[in-house]
């Protein structure tokens, strides 16, 4: 069955305060969605990410490895988490992505994974 990446996007640098009512509501919605994915057999893997400011970019050139702080891409949008799911086809994956966007209340980008 084809796999898809559903990535969650934030409009700016973010820190999630899980003690707020909004964050607790969203966490409950995402947890319920995750449970549905697991029960349906669509679940492969999912994770939330720390802000892009916590990233380290690792490069290799000519046998030398270098590391720099910060995100690779300089952009105001950043990925905050993701799911890897299995779906019968693109239409089924798009339906899952719509439910994911509703659960996390953020834009979700859907991309097929090379098989």
C-alpha positions, 0 to 999 in steps of 0.5 A: 500500500502506498505511503504518504508524508503528512507534514504540519506547518506553522506560520512562524517560529513556535513554542507550544505551551501544552498547559493552555486550553487551546494546546490541550484541545488540539493535543486531544484532537490529534490523539483521537486522530492518531488512535483512528489511524492506528485502528484503521491500519493507516498508521506508520509513524508520527512525531511532533518536532521542536522549533526549527531554531533547534535544528543543526544542518550537517553537510558533507563535501570532499570527505569533510563534514561541517555543522551549522546551527539553525534550519536549512531553509530560511523561511517564515513557515516551518514544519512542526510535526508529521505523520507517515501513513498508508492509504489505498490511493491519493484520494484516500490520503487526501481525506486523511490529510483533511482530517489531520488538518482539522485535528491539529488546526494547522495546514498539512502538506501531503506528499507521496513517499517513494516506494 
